[in-house]
Amino acid sequence: MISFKRAQALIEKNIPPGKMETVPLLASLGCVISEEIKSPLALPLFDNSAMDGFTFASGDTQEASPDRPLRLTIGGTIKAGDARIRSMPKQAWRIMTGAQIPHGADTVLMKEKAKIIQETLIICEPFMKGKNVRAKGEELKKGLKVISRGAAVNPAIVGILASLGKNEVPVYAKPRVSVIATGSELVAPGANLLHGKIYDSNSPMVCAALLRMGIRPVFAKRLDDDPKKIKQVIGHALRESDLVVLMGGISAGETDHVKPILKELGVETIFWKVRQKPGKPIYFGKKGSTLVFGLPGNPAAVFTCFYEYVYPAIRRAMGFQDPYLGSSFFPAETSIAADPEKSLFLKARVKLSQGRPVVTVLRGQSSHMISSLQEANGILVVHSNESIPQGQNALVHLLPNEGISTHES
């Protein structure tokens, strides 16, 4: 049996290099950029007006004053999207926001400050060159690095790429993931619940976690404790997947068939059993470049092991430089006892108390109890023989997209 840190290190060591692919722009959301992206053009593409107003040559205005106003004939209107035109000396043009500045013009007077008499613009002061003009390339020069390799694509990056005319994006491929739950006691939610049966919460929970990561499982199966069927399905999953998540059947009971079947199928065991609670009998192995995780059957253990082991493995394969759950330290609301032999992963909630964040351990910590997970926004880590007194900082692994509550307790 190994430590949590050793287990993490072994997983990291065995994750194959990420595969690269080019995907449509919107399909890149949630992916990681696999190569540096340089701007193929300047931004803005051309000098354009920052507002609705009037454009003209600043040089024509240098002698203008209230006593000797300059009169500029208005040549017409330039709208956004119009081709560039040429402006003559002592001429002005109505111009819309985003429209190209004409040849021969270099400044813009805000519409609200303009004085117009019979299609003539009256200028009573000198203007600086470039006033209210968005200069070509002022944001980005052509050829400049815009997005670094390793950047995670979010809506802002999608917008940036679109502004550069990119409709395809080089990214690390999302791994193909299969999900298999074993246990003759399991039935699908909504099915008739016969005596001795329970609803399968693990498959929907793990599939939902994958979907939140932007990964649609290759397939998800629920199997009885039938060695022949289990071997057939796992064999198929190994051929079709980059990563296989198995739930249940990984311990040492009479109906725990998964581990010996993996051996029969040529899966190399990297580790089995970690000094932790919940999830001690977690399994990790590989066949070729396909990673295999065997998670215990209890739902709280599945949840914990997924986020502590499977989640970072998938993110590392996707190119994330820091694939683990975010972590921080928060004062413990109550004292927390350690286990002398194993690390504890406790369902926890970070919340505000008297204006300060604190972390509280939730009720129902047994590995078969799942209902308190709805309140959890973090996993509180207590290493062996490291009890946490009330008020002392405790390490919390923050669950993705689960913010700190603003509710005052």
Secondary structure, DSSP 8 states (H G I E B T S, - for coil): -B-HHHHHHHHHHH-----EEEEETGGGTT-BB-S-EE-SS-BSSS-EESSSEEEE-GGGGTT--SSS-EEEEEEEEE-TT----B--TTEEEEE-TT-B--BT--EEEEGGG-EEETTEEEE-S---TTTTEE-TTSSB-TT-EEE-TT-B--HHHHHHHHHTT-SEEEEE----EEEEEE-TTEE-TTS---TT-EE--HHHHHHHHHHHTT---SEEEEE-S-HHHHHHHHHHHHHH-SEEEEES--SSSTT--HHHHHHHTT-EEEEE-BSEES-TT-EEEEETTEEEEEE-SSHHHHHHHIIIIIHHHHHHHTT-SS-S-EEEEEEBSS-B---SSSEEEEEEEEEEETTEEEEEE-S--STT--GGGGG-SEEEEE-TT--B-TTSEEEEEE-TT------B-
